[in-house]
Amino acid sequence: MEQPIDNQPQDMAQIVAQIRAQWQGVINAMVAACNGNVDALAQLNPFLDQMDQKEDWRPLISTLRRILNGERDPEALLKDSDDTDMLIVSDILRALGVDPRALPTLPGEEPTDDDGDMLSLQDFLGLVTQACKPDAPEGLKEQLQNATQGMIVQVDNPPELKQLGRVLQSILAGNRNPDLLTLDPQLIGPVRQILDDLK
């Protein structure tokens, strides 16, 4: 399985954040589909079919299908999961209202608040800043480009979140002077901070 979470403690949070960024679009689509969004389900099915062809991912895809079929028991769903699968499945279950206390805490990760947040905005913007620097971890920019694309196309996302995705995608593509006036006023400051950090 990709990106096993077995690094030193100081790297744990970064690895967890990278996995979440890579899978955020899928997690969002899973939650939307479980809440009855047929468009999200239609987008998910081809992805699940494609990933099911890869032996390493079959256990996770099987678990995701069980969740789509209504299963919510963390103990049964997480049995024999590796750390990456556990992180993804736990985030989905948490967003679907499963008691966070019934979910495992990964090595190096603080227990989350019962608010369903999978990755704080501040952490996500920090990853964008990191991805735009010359010493960015390999693959991080591509993961965040996928995540911001998910923000844009996710049908349930509010307009201000979709616009944030567009601006972040522009920054990831190298634009250092995007139009911040299109953003929600509360987001202008944090995004400007990214641009200041990249000067």
C-alpha positions in Angstrom: 0.0 0.0 0.0 1.3 3.5 -0.7 2.6 5.8 1.9 2.6 3.5 5.0 2.6 5.6 8.2 5.7 4.2 9.7 8.1 7.2 9.7 9.5 9.0 12.7 7.0 10.9 14.9 8.0 14.3 13.6 7.0 13.2 10.1 3.7 11.6 11.1 1.5 14.8 10.8 2.9 15.6 7.4 2.3 12.1 6.1 -1.2 12.1 7.5 -1.9 15.5 5.9 -0.5 14.3 2.5 -2.7 11.2 2.5 -5.8 13.3 3.4 -5.0 15.8 0.7 -4.6 13.0 -1.8 -7.9 11.4 -0.8 -10.0 14.4 0.1 -12.0 14.4 -3.1 -12.8 10.7 -2.7 -13.7 11.2 1.0 -16.0 14.1 0.1 -17.6 12.1 -2.7 -18.1 9.1 -0.4 -19.8 11.3 2.3 -22.0 12.9 -0.4 -23.0 9.6 -1.9 -23.8 8.1 1.5 -26.1 11.1 2.1 -28.0 10.4 -1.1 -26.2 12.4 -3.7 -26.6 10.4 -6.9 -24.1 12.6 -8.9 -21.4 11.9 -6.4 -22.2 8.1 -6.6 -22.0 8.2 -10.4 -18.5 9.9 -10.2 -17.4 7.4 -7.5 -18.3 4.1 -9.3 -15.8 4.4 -12.2 -13.0 5.3 -9.7 -13.8 2.4 -7.4 -13.9 0.0 -10.4 -10.6 1.3 -11.6 -8.9 1.0 -8.2 -10.3 -2.4 -7.7 -8.1 -3.6 -10.5 -5.0 -2.9 -8.3 -4.4 -5.6 -5.9 -2.9 -3.3 -3.2 -6.1 -1.2 -3.1 -8.7 -4.0 -3.2 -9.2 -4.2 0.6 -9.8 -0.5 0.8 -12.2 -0.4 -2.1 -14.1 -3.4 -0.7 -14.5 -1.4 2.6 -15.6 1.7 0.8 -18.3 -0.3 -1.0 -19.5 -1.7 2.3 -19.8 1.9 3.6 -21.8 2.8 0.5 -24.1 -0.2 1.2 -24.9 1.3 4.7 -22.3 -0.4 7.0 -21.1 1.8 9.8 -19.5 -0.4 12.4 -15.9 0.8 12.8 -14.6 -2.4 14.4 -15.9 -4.5 11.5 -14.9 -2.0 8.7 -11.4 -1.4 10.1 -10.5 -5.0 10.9 -7.2 -5.9 9.2 -6.8 -2.4 7.7 -3.4 -0.9 7.3 -2.7 2.6 8.5 -3.5 4.4 5.2 -6.8 2.6 4.8 -7.6 3.2 8.5 -7.1 7.0 8.1 -9.3 7.2 5.0 -12.1 5.0 6.4 -12.0 6.8 9.8 -12.3 10.2 8.1 -15.3 9.0 6.1 -17.0 7.5 9.1 -16.4 10.6 11.2 -17.9 12.8 8.6 -20.9 10.4 8.5 -21.5 11.0 12.2 -19.9 7.9 13.7 -18.7 8.7 17.3 -15.0 9.7 17.0 -14.4 7.9 20.3 -15.1 4.6 18.5 -12.5 5.4 15.9 -8.7 4.7 16.2 -6.1 7.4 16.6 -3.2 6.9 14.2 0.4 7.1 15.5 1.5 10.7 15.9 -2.0 12.0 15.4 -3.9 13.8 18.1 -7.5 12.7 18.7 -9.8 14.9 16.6 -12.5 17.1 17.9 -16.1 16.0 17.3 -16.6 18.4 14.5 -16.1 16.3 11.4 -13.1 18.3 10.1 -10.7 16.1 8.2 -8.0 18.6 7.6 -8.0 22.2 8.9 -8.0 25.0 6.4 -4.8 26.3 8.0 -3.1 22.9 7.5 -4.3 22.6 3.9 -3.1 26.1 3.0 0.3 25.2 4.7 0.6 22.2 2.4 -0.1 24.4 -0.6 2.7 26.8 0.5 5.0 23.8 0.9 4.1 22.3 -2.4 5.1 25.5 -4.2 8.6 25.6 -2.8 11.6 24.0 -4.6 12.2 21.5 -1.8 8.6 20.2 -1.8 8.1 16.5 -1.1 7.8 14.5 -4.4 4.2 14.2 -5.5 2.8 16.7 -3.0 1.9 19.3 -5.7 0.1 16.7 -7.8 -1.8 15.5 -4.7 -2.9 19.1 -3.9 -3.9 19.8 -7.6 -6.2 16.7 -7.3 -7.5 17.9 -4.0 -8.3 21.5 -5.3 -9.9 20.0 -8.4 -12.1 18.0 -6.0 -13.1 21.2 -4.3 -14.1 22.7 -7.6 -16.1 19.8 -9.0 -17.7 18.6 -5.8 -21.4 19.4 -6.4 -22.3 20.0 -2.7 -19.5 22.4 -2.0 -20.5 26.1 -1.5 -19.5 28.6 -4.1 -16.9 30.2 -1.9 -15.1 26.8 -1.4 -15.1 26.2 -5.2 -13.6 29.6 -5.8 -11.0 28.9 -3.1 -10.1 25.7 -5.0 -9.8 27.7 -8.3 -7.4 30.3 -6.7 -5.3 27.6 -5.0 -5.1 25.7 -8.2 -3.9 28.8 -9.9 -1.2 29.3 -7.2 -0.1 25.7 -7.6 0.2 26.3 -11.3 2.7 29.1 -10.7 0.5 32.2 -10.6 1.7 34.5 -7.9 -0.8 37.3 -8.5 -4.3 35.6 -8.6 -7.4 37.7 -8.2 -8.1 37.4 -4.4 -11.2 39.7 -4.6 -13.1 36.7 -6.0 -12.6 35.0 -2.6 -14.8 35.1 0.5 -13.4 38.1 2.6 -12.5 35.7 5.4 -10.2 33.7 3.1 -8.3 36.6 1.5 -5.9 37.0 4.4 -4.9 33.3 4.7 -4.4 33.0 0.9 -2.4 36.3 0.8 -0.2 34.7 3.5 0.7 31.9 1.1 1.7 34.4 -1.5 3.8 36.4 1.0 5.5 33.2 2.1 6.4 32.3 -1.5 8.0 35.7 -2.3 
